[in-house]
Amino acid sequence: MAKKTSLKNHSVEDLNRLVKDKREELRALRFSVAGSKNRNVKLSRTLRKDVARALTAVNAQKNA
């Protein structure tokens, strides 16, 4: 994931696409983890935080 400073340079459409991709990746991870014993909890946390960062950047651009 890109750093917070580089998210400011993206357009709202790019950020929305990034949110969509990360949410799909998180959904796929949840289904793949359900059947396996080897859980990568940190990847799930990272994906959720990436989504939150992108949504924060979208709202900052909309309100600016």
N, C-alpha and C positions, 0 to 999 in steps of 0.2 A: 504494500500500500504506500501511496505517496505521503510525504510529510504534510503537516497542516498548512505550511506556508505555500506549498505548491497547489493545494486545493483551491486557493483563492484565485488562481489564474485560469481555472476551468470554467466553462459556461454552465448554465443551469442544466442544459440538456445532457452534457457530458456527465455531470454529477448524478443526475437521475439515472442515467444508463449504468453508472458505476454502482449505485445503490441496488438497482435491479440485478446486476450480475452477482454482487456479493450476497444478496438475499437468496438467489438461486443456488449459489455455492454452499451457503449455510444449510439450505434445505436438503441438498444432496448429501452433505456431511451427516446430518441428523439421521437420514435413512440408512446410510452406510454404517454408521456407528451402532445402530439399533441391533444389528445381528452379530456384531463382533465384540469380543471382550477387550480388545486393544483400543481404548478411547484416547483420542488426542484432545483433551479439554482445552488446552491452550489455543489451538487453532480455532475452535468455536468461539472462544472469548475474543480473539483477535478479529474475526470476521464481524462479530457484533459491534465491536468498537469502531471498525472501519465504516460500517453502515452509519453509526451515530456521527462520526466525524463528517462524512459526506452530507448527511442531512443537516447538520449544523451549518455547513458552508452554504448549502442551498438556501436555508432560512436567512442567513446573514445577507446573501445577495438579494433576496426578495425584499427584505426590510430596508435595505440601503437606498 
